[in-house]
Amino acid sequence: MDSWARLSLYESTDLVKALFNKRHSRTLNTGKAQEIVSALAQGREYFTAAADAGLLVRPVLQYYGVLALSRGLILLLSPNLRETSLPQAHGLSSNGWGEKLSKKQPGELSVAVNNGTFLSLMEHTGNFDTPWVYTGPYPSKLILARSYPTASLAEVRITFEEVLSRTPELREIFEKTFQKSASNYRSFMFSIGNAHTDIDIFPGIHGLPEEAILRKQLAIPTSLEITHTYNHNFVHTDGHSHYRLPHPTDSSWLELLPQFENISEAHSALIAPFRDDIHISKIGRYFLLAFFLGTLSRYHPTHWLGMMQGQQNGDFIMPAIREVMNIIQANYCALIIRELEGLS
């Protein structure tokens, strides 16, 4: 069953009530169940329309699909919120875009986080990731539940380039587009119980940054040695960096790991914080990407059309933008299902 077919199961008030009871051990009234069903059904229809729409309007439809699905998710995750009490604001504000676009700097478009749906989504999902690392005996896996603070997100300003750079699905196209290393790194991680975690970091198109930059981005203590090696027990490598993270005696070793997510059976992606130890979960980064494209195409259609048609400087970013639309269309529904059902 694909993601959209699975999501359509929750266009039934009976199944939504059962899911709500499972999540909260409470009975859901029919009125709120209908509100959740309506939001999810509306989101699905927006995405269906986006799949057939031209590039001029597709990002707007995708963003409203993301918004509707997110509102339905928030309603289900909250025991008490109703549709009328959901934030009406999107929770992201864009300022100064005209100036950046006139200077042909689309990567420097920025948004400020404020009260609204985005921050509500982060709070209700717990800004939560559940990646896994390999552990002994290989290929056993250890799931690591990690939640990041949301209070620090309020009023932070984030650029389009920063989000693109921290989206592993976009690593290669980012590095070709911006001609520099992305702020996420392909890796292999192996954890030995309470002893240590071995972390291998593989170069991208432009190699790896200087060691000082890598240490700063991934919070690697100066007391830990970073080595370069061509040997690996489990995956092929043409050379990579390696360091070993000793585990404290308590569970705080989880907090010492960089943020990461799994991108294949063989590899994970280490994700640098935005700044000041600010981390945003995958569903939050997708929401941001959808907002950037929806706002750009809706409120700056001349620049948007010019970039799509290669009629102006700054259209270098268009291949990356097309890929953003592809991954939102393909993956956002699955992220919503994961949160609805509490899946790892």
N, C-alpha and C positions, 0 to 999 in steps of 0.2 A: 504494500500500500504506500503510495507516494505521500509527500508531506501535505499536499492540498486535500487529498482524499481523507487523510487522517484528521486534518483540522475540521473538515466538514462534519465529522462525527459530533462536534461540539456546536453544531447549529441545531441541536436538539435540546430542549429545556430539560428533559429527563436525564440525559447524559451529563449535562452541565451540573445539574443538582447532585448527581452521584460523584462527580469529580470534586465539587466544592465540599461535600461531606467528607470525602477522603482526605482533602487537604486541611480542613479546619475542624472536623468532627462536629459540624453544625449543620442544621437543616437550612437550605437556601429557599427563600420564598420565590414564587413564580415570577413576580415583578422584576426582581433583580436578575433572575435567570434569563428572562427575555432581553434585558439590557445587554447582558454578556453575549448572548446569541446574536443580537442585532449588530453589535460592534464587530464580531468576528465575521459575520456574513458580509457586512459592508466592506471590511478589509479585503476579503477574498474577491469581491466584485471589482474593487479598485485594481487589484493586481491582475485580474483577468482582462480588464480593459487596457491596462498598461502593456500587457503582452502583445496586443494587436495595434497599439498606438504608434504614431510616428515619433521620431526623436525629439521633436519640438515640444511635445506635451507629455511624453512618457515619464520623465522624472517627477512631474507634478502628481500624476496618478499614483506612481510608486510611493511618493512621500505620504499622500493621504491614505494609502493602503497601510503603510507602516504605522501611521498615527492611529488609525482605527483598530488595527490588531493590538497595538500597545495599550489602548484604552480598554479593550476587552480583557486583556491580560491583567491589567491593574485592578479591574473590578473583581476578577476571580481571586486574585491573591489577597485582596483586602476583605476582611470579614464584614466591614461596616460601610465602606464607601458605596454610594449610589451614583448613577449617571449624572444626576443634577449637581453632585458635589465634586465631580472630577474637575481638574484644572482646565480652564478654557484656553489659557495661553499655551503655546507650544513649549515654552521653557527655554527657548534659544532666541537671541536677538542678533541681528546682523546690522553692522554700521560701517560706513566707509567703503562699501563694496564698489561704488561707482568709481572712486579714485583708484582703487587697486586694479579694476578692470581697464580703466583708461591708460594705466601704466603697463598693461599686459602682464599682470602679476596674479593670475588666478589661484596659484598655490598659497598666496598670502591672504586670501579671503578668510575672515575670522568670524566666529560667533562667541557671544558671551552667554554663559549658563545662568539662568535665573529661575524663579519659581514657575513651574508649569509641568507639562507632560513628561519632558525628558527627565527632569530631576525626580519626578514621581515614579517613573519607570525604574530608575536606578535605585531608589529607596525601597520599592516593593519587591524588586528582584534581589535586593541585597548587594547589587554590583558584584555578582557572584559568578565564579567560574569553577568547573570541576574537571580539571585536566588529570591525566595519569602519567606516571613514570614507570619504566620497567624496573623490576626488582627480582631478586633471586628466588627460585631458579628461573632463568630466562626461558620463555618470554612471559613470566608472570607480571601482572600490572598492579600498581598501587594507585588508587584514586585519591586525589588530594582536593578536598573542598576548601575553596579560598574565597573570602569575601573582603572587599576593599571599602574603605570609608567613603561615604557620600557627602558628608558635611563640607569637605574641602573642595567639592566641585562647584559650590555656589559662587557665582561671580567670576569664575575662572574664564579666561579667553583662550580659545583653541583655534588653530588655523586648519584650513583644508589640507594643506601639505602634511601637517602633523598627524592627522587621522589617516591619510593615505599611507604614510610611512609606517604606521603601526598596525596595518591590516595585512596579515601574512599572505592572504590570497592574492594580494596586489604587489608582493615584494619585487618580483622580476620586472613587471611593467613600470613600477615606481622607479627602480634603479635605471632603467633605460630612458625613462621620461625626464627625470631630474638629474641624471648623470652623477649620482652619488649613492652611497650606501643607505638603505632603508634603516629605520630604527626598530627593526625586528630581524632576528637572526635564526636561521635554520640550525637545529641542535639535536643532540641525542642525550637523553638523561637516564642514568641508572642509579637507583637508590639502594643502599644496603642497610635495611632496618634502621636502627638507631645509631649507626656508625657514621655514614657519610653518603653524599650524592656526588657522582662523577658527572660533570657537565662538559660536553663537547660542542664547540661552536664552529660552524662551517661557513666559509666565505661565500659572498654573493658575487655578482658580476664585477664589482669594484673591490673585491677582496674584503678584508676586515679593517675597520678604522684603527688608528693608533691605540696601543694598549691603554693609555691614560683615558682616552675617550670611551673605550669598551668598559673599563672599570667603572667610570662615572655613570654611564648609561645603565649598566646592569647591576650596580651597587656591589661590585666584587671587591672585598676588602684587600687592602694593600698587603696584608699578611699572607694572603694566598698566592701561590706561584701560578702564573699562567705559562704553559709550555706549548710548543708547536710540535705536532707529531703526524706521522703518516700511518700509524698503526691503529687499528680498531678491531675489537672482537666481533662486532655484529653488523657493521655496515661498511660499504666501500667508501674510501676517502682519498682525495688527491692532496690531502693536507688540511689540518684543522687545528684550532686552539683548544686547549683542555685545562680545566682546573677541578680540584676536588674540594667540596664544601663539607667540612666536618660538622656533625650534628651535635648540638648541645644535648644535655641529658634529658631535657623536657621537649615538648612538641613545638617549641618556638623555632625549630629549624625550618619549618614551613615558611615562616615569615622572612627567612633569609634568602629563599629562592627568588629569582626574578619572576615576574609575571610571565606565564607561558600558556600556550594552547597547543593541542595536538593537530598536526596537519596531515599525517599519514601514519601507517603502522610503524614506519621506520623513524620518523622525525617529528620533533616538536618545533615550535617557534618561540624564542625568547622575545619578550616585548618590553621595550624601554618605557619607563613612566613618561608622562607628558612633561611634567616639571614638579619639583617639590614633592616627589613621591606620590603624584596623582596617577591613579590607574583607572581605566574604564573597561568594563567587561565587553565581550564580543557583541552582545546585543546592543549595548550602548554605542559602540563605535559604528555599527550599522545604522542606527537611528541618526547619528550625526551625519554620516555620508548621505543618507536619503534627504536630510534637511538641506545640506549644502546644495545638492543638485536641484531639488525642488524649488528652492528659493532663487537660485541662479536662473533657471529656465523660466520661472514665473515672472520675476520682477526685473530681469535684465535680458529680455528675449533677443534684443539686437546683438548683444555680445554672445549670447548662447548660439544663435544661428550662425554668426560669423565664425565662431570656433568650429562648429560642426562642418561648415562648408569650406574651411581652410582659407577664409577671406581676411584674416587679421593675425597679427602677431599675438602669441598666447595660445594658438591652437595646438601647440605641442602637447598640451595636456589632454586633448580629446581622446586619444586611445585609452588613457587611464580612466577617463570619465565613462566611456562606453563599457569598460570592464566593471566599473562600480555598478552601473545599471544591471549588468548581467548577474553579478553576485547577489545583489539585493533581491532580484527577481527569483533567483534560484534558492537562496538560503534563509531569507528572513522568516518565512513560514516555519521552517524547521526549528529556528531559534525560539519562536513563540511556543511551539509544541513542547520543546524541552522544558521551558519554564512552566507551562500549564500543568504538565504531568510530573514535574519534579524529577526529570531524567538527568543522568550524568552525561 
